[in-house]
């Protein structure tokens, strides 16, 4: 493997853990929110707010929608 500086690097031993992740669930999610398609996703109040926020020319509105949801998640 080549690192960012162009040096060849190799682990001296294999990693001793396994990660199972579901990040693929969001590969198309943001594009759907941005476009509001399929229309059914806008039936969810939070998704509708995010759709309006990301399509707004007001940066405070865009930033506020994401931060508000993050704070709710962190508090729960």
ABEGO torsion letter per residue (X at the ends): XBBAAGBBBBBABBBABBBBBAAAAAAAAAAAAAAGOBAAAAABAAAAAAAAAAABABAAAAAAAAAAAAAAAAAX
